[in-house]
Amino acid sequence: MKKFLVLFITLTISILAFSQDMTKFKLYSPGENADQEIEKSIKQAKTEGKHVFIQIGGNWCIWCARFNDFITNDKKIDSIIHASFIVYHLNYSKENFNGKLLAKYGYPQRFGFPVFLVLDGNGKLIHMQNSWYLEDGKKSYDRDKVIEFFTDWTPLALDPKQYTEQ
């Protein structure tokens, strides 16, 4: 009985340590006009010579919260994002599935959540990313994979001048 109690307490503490308080996670705005907000993001990206990074998910999504925490708490990743992307969080929830908008982008919800889109400064979809490929196989994301993802989709990485024959 004593071993069972110790195991139970250890398991409970582990679960609490790795859990996130989803009641405070409010990254997504279900009532927002997503079409309008994406258009604003595209205009800003074009003006600033950046791309638009769209994270699709909802306030119900633990992996969305984990990804947001992961990228905002890592100074290198946060720096890459701010230098090259305008970020928008596109809601997907029972309050607003944004179905027409997701159809426009090829039904990215088929990959689960979060799922990521990269648009160029003209609003053209240049990449869709299943977030699973960026995970560490445990309960977080792999730093090197996330850095590589963002670095590979910066405007500089897609600039043809970077690849001239020598």
C-alpha positions in Angstrom: 0.0 0.0 0.0 2.8 2.4 0.9 4.5 1.8 -2.6 1.2 2.5 -4.3 0.7 5.8 -2.4 4.3 6.9 -3.2 3.7 6.0 -6.9 0.4 7.8 -6.9 1.9 11.0 -5.4 4.8 10.9 -7.8 2.5 10.5 -10.8 0.2 13.3 -9.6 3.1 15.7 -9.1 4.5 14.9 -12.5 1.2 15.5 -14.2 0.8 18.8 -12.5 4.3 19.9 -13.3 3.8 19.3 -17.0 0.3 20.6 -17.3 -0.6 24.0 -18.6 -3.3 26.2 -17.2 -5.5 26.4 -20.3 -8.0 28.7 -18.6 -5.5 31.5 -19.1 -4.6 30.7 -22.7 -6.4 33.2 -24.9 -4.2 33.5 -28.0 -7.0 33.1 -30.5 -10.0 35.4 -31.1 -13.1 33.4 -32.3 -15.1 36.6 -33.1 -12.4 38.3 -35.1 -12.8 38.9 -38.8 -9.9 36.6 -39.9 -10.0 37.6 -43.6 -9.6 41.3 -42.6 -6.8 40.6 -40.1 -4.9 38.4 -42.6 -5.2 41.1 -45.2 -3.7 43.6 -42.7 -0.9 41.2 -41.9 -0.2 40.8 -45.6 0.0 44.5 -46.2 2.3 45.0 -43.2 4.5 42.1 -44.4 4.8 43.6 -47.9 5.7 47.0 -46.5 8.3 45.6 -44.1 9.7 43.0 -46.5 8.6 40.1 -44.4 6.4 37.0 -44.7 3.2 36.2 -42.8 3.3 33.3 -40.4 -0.2 32.0 -39.5 -0.6 29.6 -36.6 -4.0 27.9 -36.9 -5.5 26.4 -33.7 -7.7 27.4 -30.8 -7.7 28.4 -27.2 -8.7 24.7 -26.4 -5.4 23.4 -28.0 -2.7 22.4 -25.6 -0.1 22.0 -28.4 -1.0 25.5 -29.6 -0.2 26.8 -26.1 3.0 24.8 -25.9 4.2 26.1 -29.3 3.4 29.7 -28.5 5.3 29.4 -25.1 8.2 27.6 -26.8 8.8 30.2 -29.5 8.2 33.3 -27.4 10.4 32.1 -24.5 13.4 31.3 -26.7 15.2 34.5 -27.6 16.8 33.1 -30.8 13.6 31.8 -32.2 11.7 34.9 -31.2 14.3 37.1 -32.8 14.1 35.1 -36.1 10.3 35.5 -36.1 10.3 39.2 -35.4 12.9 39.9 -38.0 11.2 38.0 -40.9 7.5 37.4 -40.1 4.3 39.1 -39.3 2.4 36.6 -37.0 -1.3 36.0 -37.0 -3.2 33.4 -35.0 -6.1 32.0 -36.9 -8.9 30.6 -34.8 -10.4 27.1 -35.3 -13.1 26.3 -32.8 -16.7 25.5 -32.4 -17.4 29.2 -32.1 -15.8 29.9 -35.5 -14.2 27.3 -37.7 -13.2 29.8 -40.4 -14.2 27.2 -43.0 -14.1 29.3 -46.1 -10.7 30.8 -45.2 -9.3 27.3 -44.5 -10.7 26.0 -47.8 -8.9 28.9 -49.6 -5.6 27.6 -48.1 -6.1 24.0 -49.0 -7.7 22.6 -45.8 -4.7 22.8 -43.5 -6.8 21.5 -40.6 -6.3 18.0 -42.1 -3.0 18.0 -40.3 -4.4 18.6 -36.8 -3.4 21.6 -34.6 -1.5 23.7 -34.5 -0.8 23.8 -38.2 1.2 26.6 -39.8 1.0 28.6 -43.0 3.6 30.9 -44.5 2.4 33.6 -46.9 4.6 35.9 -48.9 4.1 39.7 -49.0 1.5 39.3 -51.8 -0.6 36.8 -49.8 0.4 33.8 -51.8 0.6 30.6 -49.8 4.2 29.4 -50.0 4.3 26.7 -47.3 2.0 24.6 -45.1 3.6 22.9 -42.1 2.3 20.0 -40.0 3.5 20.9 -36.5 4.1 17.3 -35.7 7.4 17.4 -37.7 8.7 20.0 -35.3 7.9 18.1 -32.1 10.6 16.5 -29.9 8.6 13.2 -29.5 7.8 14.0 -25.9 5.8 17.0 -24.7 7.4 19.8 -26.5 9.1 21.0 -29.7 12.6 20.4 -30.9 14.5 23.7 -30.9 16.8 22.9 -33.8 13.8 21.8 -36.0 11.9 25.0 -35.1 14.8 27.2 -35.9 15.4 25.4 -39.2 11.7 25.8 -40.1 11.6 29.5 -39.5 15.1 30.1 -41.1 14.1 28.1 -44.2 11.0 30.2 -44.8 12.4 33.7 -44.3 12.3 36.1 -47.3 16.1 36.0 -47.4 16.1 32.2 -47.7 13.8 32.5 -50.7 15.6 35.4 -52.4 17.0 34.2 -55.7 20.0 36.4 -55.3 21.2 34.0 -52.6 21.5 31.2 -55.2 23.4 32.7 -58.1 25.9 30.5 -59.9 29.5 31.2 -59.0 
